[in-house]
Amino acid sequence: MRIVFIRSIIALSLFTFSFQAKSQTIIDLNGASIETQKKSLEQLFSLINDVQPSVYFVKQEQNLIEEKYPTKIVVDGGLINLVTSATFNKTDVQLIEVRINNDEDFNLKMDLNSFQKHFKSLKYITFILTYDYCLAKHQQSNCVEKKIEEILQNYPNQNIQLAYLLSVND
């Protein structure tokens, strides 16, 4: 009887662990609670804000600006599928910054396993929303997180931290 009880506890513990391991938070970089997390997110903020060797896939410029060993990729949402197939050194890329510029950009699909396979050093994917989708659609709380989750395939992925930032020009 005691062995069955111990096995039940072990099974319950393993189930709880696997359930908790599947949860992943998409961090709101605009949020008030960001101050409490700032220390753990220092590297992400540095990659976003500091000058980094970068590759850009930007519609307005319609060209690729390459650095020999980029640590950051900036890409318009509509061009995300070009990133994994493009020819540049991907070994040092730690951040992919996806710019969501319009409703159509939310239709893109990103396979996190594929990105992790192509970018061995990838730690962060950040979505920069250049307009307030949720306000425009009169959506409720967690709207942005839900839209980002719809984009992602093989989510959650515990090896890649996900975040978003509203960067709306007035």
N, CA, C and O of each residue as an XYZ file, in Angstrom:
680
protein
N       0.816     -1.191      0.000
C       0.000      0.000      0.000
C       0.869      1.268      0.000
O       0.575      2.238     -0.698
N       1.940      1.234      0.798
C       2.824      2.381      0.880
C       3.530      2.624     -0.454
O       3.717      3.780     -0.832
N       3.931      1.570     -1.183
C       4.586      1.705     -2.485
C       3.645      2.346     -3.498
O       4.065      3.191     -4.289
N       2.375      1.948     -3.478
C       1.384      2.539     -4.384
C       1.207      4.023     -4.065
O       1.097      4.844     -4.976
N       1.180      4.369     -2.787
C       1.026      5.758     -2.379
C       2.223      6.595     -2.843
O       2.054      7.702     -3.354
N       3.438      6.053     -2.659
C       4.653      6.765     -3.086
C       4.665      6.926     -4.603
O       5.010      7.993     -5.111
N       4.291      5.877     -5.324
C       4.211      5.987     -6.787
C       3.197      7.047     -7.200
O       3.433      7.790     -8.153
N       2.085      7.124     -6.502
C       1.062      8.133     -6.812
C       1.608      9.537     -6.600
O       1.361     10.434     -7.407
N       2.351      9.726     -5.513
C       2.939     11.042     -5.245
C       3.961     11.392     -6.320
O       3.984     12.523     -6.805
N       4.800     10.439     -6.696
C       5.794     10.678     -7.746
C       5.108     11.003     -9.058
O       5.507     11.938     -9.752
N       4.080     10.240     -9.407
C       3.345     10.498    -10.656
C       2.697     11.869    -10.629
O       2.743     12.595    -11.622
N       2.088     12.237     -9.493
C       1.456     13.548     -9.368
C       2.511     14.649     -9.475
O       2.281     15.668    -10.126
N       3.672     14.444     -8.836
C       4.752     15.433     -8.911
C       5.247     15.604    -10.342
O       5.463     16.730    -10.790
N       5.430     14.503    -11.064
C       5.879     14.580    -12.452
C       4.842     15.275    -13.322
O       5.197     16.071    -14.192
N       3.550     14.982    -13.095
C       2.495     15.633    -13.859
C       2.506     17.130    -13.593
O       2.422     17.932    -14.523
N       2.610     17.507    -12.323
C       2.633     18.927    -11.962
C       3.832     19.613    -12.594
O       3.698     20.718    -13.121
N       5.014     18.978    -12.554
C       6.204     19.551    -13.162
C       6.030     19.728    -14.657
O       6.358     20.787    -15.192
N       5.515     18.703    -15.352
C       5.363     18.819    -16.805
C       4.313     19.855    -17.158
O       4.436     20.535    -18.177
N       3.284     19.986    -16.336
C       2.264     20.993    -16.602
C       2.853     22.387    -16.415
O       2.622     23.280    -17.229
N       3.619     22.568    -15.330
C       4.219     23.878    -15.080
C       5.275     24.211    -16.125
O       5.436     25.376    -16.489
N       5.986     23.219    -16.603
C       7.028     23.459    -17.599
C       6.445     23.939    -18.915
O       7.131     24.610    -19.686
N       5.176     23.604    -19.189
C       4.562     24.013    -20.449
C       4.089     25.455    -20.422
O       3.815     26.021    -21.480
N       3.984     26.063    -19.260
C       3.541     27.447    -19.206
C       4.711     28.369    -19.534
O       5.847     28.119    -19.131
N       4.421     29.418    -20.255
C       5.442     30.398    -20.613
C       4.757     31.743    -20.680
O       3.672     31.875    -21.245
N       5.389     32.728    -20.107
C       4.830     34.066    -20.083
C       5.429     34.897    -21.203
O       6.636     34.866    -21.439
N       4.574     35.636    -21.888
C       5.038     36.622    -22.857
C       5.098     37.938    -22.092
O       4.072     38.436    -21.630
N       6.276     38.495    -21.960
C       6.495     39.659    -21.114
C       6.065     40.938    -21.819
O       6.444     41.187    -22.964
N       5.272     41.743    -21.124
C       4.868     43.060    -21.603
C       5.940     44.051    -21.162
O       6.017     44.385    -19.980
N       6.761     44.523    -22.084
C       7.849     45.436    -21.739
C       7.357     46.839    -21.423
O       8.143     47.687    -21.001
N       6.050     47.102    -21.623
C       5.458     48.378    -21.252
C       4.915     48.340    -19.830
O       4.661     49.389    -19.238
N       4.735     47.145    -19.274
C       4.024     46.939    -18.014
C       4.698     47.569    -16.811
O       5.913     47.763    -16.783
N       3.878     47.883    -15.819
C       4.371     48.475    -14.578
C       5.232     47.493    -13.802
O       6.154     47.910    -13.101
N       4.956     46.203    -13.910
C       5.717     45.196    -13.166
C       7.101     44.969    -13.768
O       7.898     44.207    -13.221
N       7.387     45.617    -14.873
C       8.676     45.422    -15.535
C       9.823     45.892    -14.637
O      10.928     45.358    -14.727
N       9.581     46.878    -13.774
C      10.626     47.365    -12.870
C      11.116     46.251    -11.959
O      12.307     46.188    -11.655
N      10.227     45.373    -11.517
C      10.622     44.280    -10.628
C      11.417     43.217    -11.385
O      12.201     42.485    -10.781
N      11.221     43.128    -12.698
C      11.915     42.135    -13.506
C      13.129     42.707    -14.225
O      13.849     41.974    -14.903
N      13.362     43.996    -14.085
C      14.370     44.668    -14.891
C      15.754     44.043    -14.764
O      16.473     43.933    -15.757
N      16.134     43.635    -13.564
C      17.458     43.041    -13.370
C      17.613     41.775    -14.211
O      18.645     41.577    -14.852
N      16.589     40.920    -14.211
C      16.685     39.673    -14.970
C      16.568     39.907    -16.474
O      16.921     39.033    -17.265
N      16.078     41.070    -16.869
C      15.909     41.374    -18.286
C      16.958     42.355    -18.811
O      16.811     42.884    -19.913
N      18.009     42.599    -18.037
C      19.036     43.560    -18.444
C      19.638     43.241    -19.811
O      19.825     44.132    -20.639
N      19.936     41.975    -20.036
C      20.546     41.598    -21.313
C      19.583     41.862    -22.467
O      20.003     42.331    -23.525
N      18.300     41.566    -22.278
C      17.305     41.829    -23.320
C      17.238     43.328    -23.611
O      17.256     43.728    -24.774
N      17.163     44.163    -22.568
C      17.109     45.607    -22.775
C      18.366     46.108    -23.484
O      18.290     47.004    -24.324
N      19.499     45.542    -23.155
C      20.746     45.919    -23.817
C      20.693     45.560    -25.301
O      21.073     46.368    -26.149
N      20.227     44.359    -25.616
C      20.124     43.951    -27.020
C      19.149     44.833    -27.795
O      19.373     45.119    -28.971
N      18.071     45.265    -27.146
C      17.070     46.103    -27.818
C      17.585     47.527    -28.002
O      17.458     48.095    -29.087
N      18.165     48.109    -26.952
C      18.462     49.544    -26.945
C      19.872     49.926    -27.373
O      20.074     51.002    -27.936
N      20.847     49.066    -27.116
C      22.233     49.414    -27.443
C      22.528     49.090    -28.904
O      21.861     48.258    -29.519
N      23.527     49.757    -29.438
C      23.948     49.484    -30.814
C      24.520     48.075    -30.866
O      25.427     47.737    -30.104
N      23.992     47.257    -31.763
C      24.393     45.862    -31.911
C      24.705     45.589    -33.378
O      24.121     46.219    -34.260
N      25.613     44.663    -33.649
C      25.749     44.201    -35.033
C      24.417     43.559    -35.432
O      23.946     42.645    -34.754
N      23.817     44.021    -36.508
C      22.444     43.625    -36.830
C      22.243     43.336    -38.302
O      23.003     43.789    -39.157
N      21.198     42.569    -38.575
C      20.709     42.356    -39.936
C      19.294     42.902    -39.957
O      18.511     42.644    -39.043
N      18.958     43.666    -41.012
C      17.631     44.271    -41.121
C      16.900     43.723    -42.338
O      17.449     43.668    -43.438
N      15.663     43.324    -42.124
C      14.741     42.973    -43.197
C      13.570     43.943    -43.065
O      12.605     43.677    -42.348
N      13.669     45.064    -43.763
C      12.691     46.132    -43.578
C      12.079     46.481    -44.924
O      12.795     46.764    -45.885
N      10.749     46.461    -44.992
C      10.027     46.705    -46.246
C      10.343     48.062    -46.857
O      10.570     48.187    -48.060
N      10.352     49.076    -45.995
C      10.536     50.420    -46.532
C      11.874     50.553    -47.255
O      11.969     51.251    -48.264
N      12.897     49.891    -46.746
C      14.213     49.999    -47.367
C      14.414     48.965    -48.464
O      15.224     49.174    -49.367
N      13.696     47.866    -48.401
C      13.766     46.779    -49.373
C      15.203     46.364    -49.679
O      15.567     46.122    -50.830
N      15.998     46.290    -48.633
C      17.351     45.767    -48.800
C      17.805     45.123    -47.502
O      17.192     45.292    -46.448
N      18.868     44.401    -47.608
C      19.415     43.682    -46.468
C      20.738     44.328    -46.102
O      21.657     44.393    -46.919
N      20.829     44.802    -44.880
C      22.057     45.403    -44.387
C      22.693     44.360    -43.482
O      22.120     44.007    -42.452
N      23.852     43.870    -43.846
C      24.473     42.780    -43.105
C      25.665     43.238    -42.286
O      26.410     44.141    -42.664
N      25.808     42.589    -41.170
C      27.020     42.666    -40.364
C      27.637     41.282    -40.410
O      26.923     40.297    -40.597
N      28.937     41.185    -40.245
C      29.604     39.887    -40.365
C      29.106     38.883    -39.327
O      28.825     37.736    -39.674
N      28.991     39.289    -38.067
C      28.507     38.411    -37.000
C      27.414     39.123    -36.212
O      27.669     39.620    -35.115
N      26.198     39.178    -36.755
C      25.129     39.912    -36.074
C      24.670     39.219    -34.800
O      24.684     37.991    -34.705
N      24.261     40.025    -33.820
C      23.654     39.496    -32.601
C      22.161     39.781    -32.567
O      21.438     39.285    -31.703
N      21.705     40.600    -33.535
C      20.310     41.034    -33.539
C      19.782     41.043    -34.964
O      20.493     41.407    -35.902
N      18.524     40.637    -35.115
C      17.828     40.731    -36.400
C      16.598     41.593    -36.183
O      15.842     41.371    -35.237
N      16.392     42.567    -37.046
C      15.189     43.393    -37.036
C      14.438     43.074    -38.316
O      14.988     43.189    -39.411
N      13.175     42.673    -38.177
C      12.427     42.231    -39.348
C      10.982     42.715    -39.284
O      10.330     42.623    -38.244
N      10.491     43.234    -40.414
C       9.065     43.530    -40.518
C       8.312     42.209    -40.540
O       8.762     41.241    -41.152
N       7.169     42.171    -39.872
C       6.402     40.933    -39.740
C       6.158     40.204    -41.046
O       6.238     38.976    -41.089
N       5.865     40.925    -42.101
C       5.589     40.305    -43.388
C       6.780     39.619    -44.024
O       6.617     38.855    -44.976
N       7.975     39.876    -43.515
C       9.190     39.301    -44.090
C       9.815     38.215    -43.210
O      10.927     37.765    -43.485
N       9.121     37.795    -42.169
C       9.698     36.854    -41.204
C      10.143     35.546    -41.846
O      11.110     34.938    -41.389
N       9.459     35.104    -42.892
C       9.825     33.836    -43.526
C      11.163     33.907    -44.262
O      11.746     32.867    -44.569
N      11.657     35.101    -44.548
C      12.955     35.255    -45.211
C      14.129     35.042    -44.251
O      15.245     34.754    -44.685
N      13.879     35.183    -42.972
C      14.962     35.197    -41.993
C      15.708     33.870    -41.910
O      16.939     33.861    -41.930
N      14.997     32.758    -41.818
C      15.678     31.472    -41.651
C      16.390     31.024    -42.923
O      17.384     30.300    -42.855
N      15.890     31.449    -44.083
C      16.506     31.009    -45.337
C      17.584     31.958    -45.860
O      18.313     31.608    -46.788
N      17.693     33.137    -45.286
C      18.705     34.109    -45.733
C      20.113     33.603    -45.421
O      20.329     32.853    -44.468
N      21.053     34.032    -46.245
C      22.432     33.576    -46.072
C      23.257     34.652    -45.375
O      23.682     35.625    -45.999
N      23.472     34.470    -44.100
C      24.377     35.278    -43.298
C      24.755     34.425    -42.090
O      24.107     33.414    -41.817
N      25.785     34.820    -41.376
C      26.242     34.053    -40.225
C      25.229     34.187    -39.087
O      25.036     35.280    -38.555
N      24.588     33.089    -38.715
C      23.512     33.092    -37.725
C      23.962     32.627    -36.346
O      23.154     32.571    -35.419
N      25.230     32.295    -36.199
C      25.694     31.658    -34.963
C      25.601     32.550    -33.723
O      25.426     32.036    -32.619
N      25.713     33.868    -33.875
C      25.735     34.764    -32.717
C      24.420     35.491    -32.466
O      24.336     36.292    -31.535
N      23.391     35.235    -33.270
C      22.113     35.942    -33.123
C      21.462     35.552    -31.802
O      21.185     34.379    -31.551
N      21.224     36.558    -30.959
C      20.581     36.346    -29.659
C      19.166     36.897    -29.610
O      18.346     36.440    -28.813
N      18.871     37.888    -30.469
C      17.563     38.548    -30.439
C      17.013     38.671    -31.847
O      17.715     39.086    -32.769
N      15.751     38.304    -32.000
C      15.009     38.600    -33.227
C      13.896     39.555    -32.828
O      13.046     39.238    -31.996
N      13.922     40.732    -33.442
C      12.941     41.775    -33.163
C      11.970     41.825    -34.343
O      12.345     42.217    -35.448
N      10.722     41.425    -34.099
C       9.705     41.367    -35.151
C       8.816     42.599    -35.031
O       8.189     42.826    -33.996
N       8.768     43.394    -36.102
C       7.937     44.606    -36.104
C       6.561     44.279    -36.683
O       6.438     43.845    -37.828
N       5.539     44.497    -35.870
C       4.151     44.297    -36.292
C       3.612     45.675    -36.671
O       3.351     46.511    -35.806
N       3.447     45.902    -37.992
C       3.078     47.227    -38.493
C       1.613     47.361    -38.887
O       1.114     48.476    -39.038
N       0.914     46.229    -39.058
C      -0.488     46.274    -39.489
C      -1.167     44.942    -39.158
O      -0.520     44.005    -38.690
N      -2.478     44.871    -39.406
C      -3.247     43.657    -39.102
C      -2.701     42.428    -39.822
O      -2.693     41.336    -39.252
N      -2.249     42.586    -41.056
C      -1.761     41.450    -41.841
C      -0.537     40.795    -41.191
O      -0.330     39.590    -41.330
N       0.261     41.581    -40.492
C       1.454     41.024    -39.846
C       1.099     40.017    -38.755
O       1.927     39.177    -38.404
N      -0.112     40.087    -38.217
C      -0.546     39.103    -37.225
C      -0.902     37.766    -37.868
O      -1.135     36.789    -37.157
N      -0.947     37.703    -39.200
C      -1.234     36.445    -39.895
C       0.007     35.591    -40.111
O      -0.095     34.453    -40.569
N       1.175     36.130    -39.784
C       2.401     35.367    -39.996
C       2.454     34.187    -39.033
O       1.764     34.173    -38.013
N       3.274     33.205    -39.365
C       3.488     32.039    -38.502
C       4.983     31.895    -38.251
O       5.792     32.009    -39.171
N       5.335     31.644    -37.005
C       6.729     31.451    -36.611
C       6.850     30.126    -35.880
O       6.235     29.925    -34.833
N       7.640     29.230    -36.434
C       7.905     27.951    -35.787
C       9.124     28.126    -34.878
O      10.252     28.245    -35.357
N       8.889     28.139    -33.577
C       9.982     28.390    -32.634
C      11.072     27.329    -32.721
O      12.250     27.643    -32.552
N      10.701     26.086    -32.978
C      11.716     25.034    -33.112
C      12.621     25.292    -34.313
O      13.828     25.065    -34.243
N      12.040     25.765    -35.410
C      12.825     26.069    -36.607
C      13.794     27.225    -36.333
O      14.958     27.172    -36.730
N      13.313     28.254    -35.663
C      14.184     29.389    -35.340
C      15.305     28.954    -34.408
O      16.448     29.384    -34.565
N      14.986     28.106    -33.442
C      16.012     27.624    -32.530
C      17.044     26.761    -33.262
O      18.228     26.787    -32.926
N      16.599     26.007    -34.249
C      17.512     25.170    -35.034
C      18.468     26.026    -35.874
O      19.657     25.719    -35.965
N      17.956     27.086    -36.479
C      18.780     27.939    -37.343
C      19.644     28.929    -36.555
O      20.714     29.325    -37.017
N      19.187     29.320    -35.385
C      19.892     30.325    -34.571
C      20.238     29.699    -33.223
O      19.457     29.778    -32.274
N      21.393     29.088    -33.148
C      21.801     28.316    -31.965
C      21.934     29.175    -30.705
O      21.770     28.657    -29.600
N      22.222     30.457    -30.839
C      22.394     31.340    -29.675
C      21.141     32.144    -29.350
O      21.173     32.996    -28.462
N      20.044     31.892    -30.046
C      18.823     32.690    -29.877
C      18.273     32.570    -28.458
O      18.013     31.470    -27.969
N      18.102     33.720    -27.809
C      17.559     33.769    -26.449
C      16.220     34.483    -26.386
O      15.389     34.176    -25.531
N      16.003     35.454    -27.305
C      14.833     36.322    -27.199
C      14.181     36.533    -28.569
O      14.858     36.659    -29.589
N      12.853     36.567    -28.557
C      12.092     37.082    -29.691
C      11.184     38.160    -29.112
O      10.376     37.907    -28.218
N      11.338     39.360    -29.645
C      10.565     40.495    -29.168
C       9.683     41.005    -30.300
O      10.149     41.196    -31.423
N       8.418     41.223    -29.999
C       7.473     41.763    -30.956
C       7.273     43.238    -30.637
O       6.867     43.599    -29.532
N       7.566     44.094    -31.630
C       7.392     45.530    -31.468
C       6.144     45.920    -32.265
O       6.133     45.841    -33.493
N       5.109     46.334    -31.562
C       3.860     46.725    -32.216
C       3.900     48.219    -32.476
O       3.954     49.012    -31.537
N       3.874     48.612    -33.754
C       3.959     50.028    -34.103
C       2.583     50.684    -34.161
O       2.455     51.857    -34.511
N       1.566     49.916    -33.816
C       0.227     50.476    -33.651
C      -0.482     49.636    -32.595
O      -0.098     48.493    -32.348
N      -1.513     50.197    -31.974
C      -2.212     49.509    -30.887
C      -3.369     48.690    -31.445
O      -4.501     49.166    -31.526
N      -3.070     47.462    -31.826
C      -4.045     46.542    -32.406
C      -5.265     46.380    -31.489
O      -6.403     46.438    -31.954
N      -5.032     46.181    -30.218
C      -6.123     45.895    -29.284
C      -7.049     47.089    -29.111
O      -8.265     46.928    -29.014
N      -6.479     48.274    -29.072
C      -7.300     49.478    -28.962
C      -8.128     49.664    -30.237
O      -9.309     50.001    -30.167
N      -7.512     49.445    -31.390
C      -8.213     49.589    -32.663
C      -9.356     48.587    -32.804
O     -10.372     48.888    -33.430
N      -9.195     47.397    -32.224
C     -10.210     46.337    -32.317
C     -11.113     46.284    -31.087
O     -11.967     45.404    -30.979
N     -10.924     47.230    -30.155
C     -11.707     47.288    -28.916
C     -11.670     45.965    -28.169
O     -12.695     45.471    -27.701
N     -10.462     45.394    -28.066
C     -10.274     44.103    -27.398
C      -9.999     44.305    -25.912
O      -9.686     45.407    -25.461
N     -10.122     43.214    -25.168
C      -9.946     43.231    -23.719
C      -8.509     42.897    -23.330
O      -7.610     42.868    -24.170
N      -8.318     42.647    -22.041
C      -6.993     42.359    -21.508
C      -6.389     41.108    -22.135
O      -7.110     40.230    -22.608
N      -5.086     41.038    -22.136
C      -4.300     39.945    -22.713
C      -4.477     39.811    -24.225
O      -4.131     38.776    -24.794
N      -4.997     40.817    -24.866
C      -5.238     40.775    -26.306
C      -3.938     40.565    -27.078
O      -3.877     39.711    -27.963
N      -2.900     41.332    -26.756
C      -1.637     41.228    -27.488
C      -1.015     39.856    -27.275
O      -0.543     39.230    -28.225
N      -1.012     39.387    -26.032
C      -0.449     38.071    -25.743
C      -1.155     36.987    -26.553
O      -0.504     36.097    -27.100
N      -2.469     37.058    -26.630
C      -3.245     36.061    -27.383
C      -2.914     36.117    -28.874
O      -2.786     35.075    -29.517
N      -2.776     37.314    -29.427
C      -2.433     37.443    -30.850
C      -1.029     36.892    -31.120
O      -0.802     36.246    -32.143
N      -0.102     37.142    -30.217
C       1.257     36.613    -30.391
C       1.241     35.092    -30.305
O       1.917     34.423    -31.087
N       0.485     34.543    -29.376
C       0.394     33.083    -29.256
C      -0.156     32.461    -30.540
O       0.236     31.352    -30.900
N      -1.059     33.158    -31.235
C      -1.600     32.660    -32.507
C      -0.524     32.613    -33.590
O      -0.591     31.772    -34.486
N       0.448     33.486    -33.522
C       1.547     33.534    -34.483
C       2.481     32.341    -34.292
O       3.007     31.792    -35.260
N       2.680     31.951    -33.050
C       3.727     30.999    -32.689
C       3.315     29.547    -32.897
O       2.206     29.143    -32.546
N       4.210     28.785    -33.464
C       4.069     27.340    -33.569
C       5.140     26.719    -32.682
O       6.220     27.286    -32.512
N       4.838     25.553    -32.119
C       5.715     24.898    -31.137
C       5.975     25.816    -29.946
O       7.100     25.967    -29.470
N       4.902     26.407    -29.500
C       4.899     27.266    -28.312
C       4.207     26.502    -27.197
O       3.178     25.887    -27.474
N       4.674     26.491    -25.992
C       5.809     27.251    -25.490
C       7.144     26.598    -25.809
O       7.225     25.404    -26.098
N       8.180     27.410    -25.748
C       9.551     26.945    -25.945
C      10.357     27.561    -24.808
O      10.593     28.769    -24.791
N      10.769     26.745    -23.879
C      11.420     27.242    -22.665
C      12.795     27.847    -22.917
O      13.342     28.507    -22.033
N      13.362     27.643    -24.092
C      14.704     28.158    -24.375
C      14.694     29.559    -24.966
O      15.737     30.210    -25.030
N      13.542     30.028    -25.394
C      13.435     31.352    -26.011
C      12.470     32.195    -25.187
O      11.314     31.819    -24.998
N      12.952     33.344    -24.694
C      12.110     34.265    -23.938
C      11.349     35.148    -24.922
O      11.938     35.687    -25.859
N      10.055     35.295    -24.712
C       9.209     36.095    -25.597
C       8.779     37.369    -24.875
O       8.480     37.352    -23.681
N       8.753     38.473    -25.621
C       8.339     39.745    -25.046
C       7.700     40.592    -26.138
O       7.859     40.320    -27.328
N       6.972     41.626    -25.712
C       6.436     42.580    -26.681
C       6.484     43.975    -26.109
O       6.550     44.181    -24.897
N       6.450     44.929    -27.025
C       6.524     46.340    -26.657
C       5.625     47.121    -27.599
O       5.693     46.945    -28.815
N       4.784     47.983    -27.047
C       4.006     48.904    -27.868
C       4.883     50.115    -28.135
O       5.376     50.752    -27.204
N       5.075     50.427    -29.399
C       5.899     51.567    -29.796
C       5.109     52.379    -30.803
O       5.439     52.432    -31.987
N       4.050     53.015    -30.298
C       3.104     53.729    -31.146
C       3.475     55.207    -31.190
O       3.603     55.857    -30.152
N       3.646     55.727    -32.399
C       3.912     57.154    -32.553
C       2.605     57.918    -32.479
O       1.605     57.521    -33.077
N       2.622     59.021    -31.738
C       1.403     59.856    -31.616
C       1.198     60.722    -32.826
O       0.229     61.479    -32.887
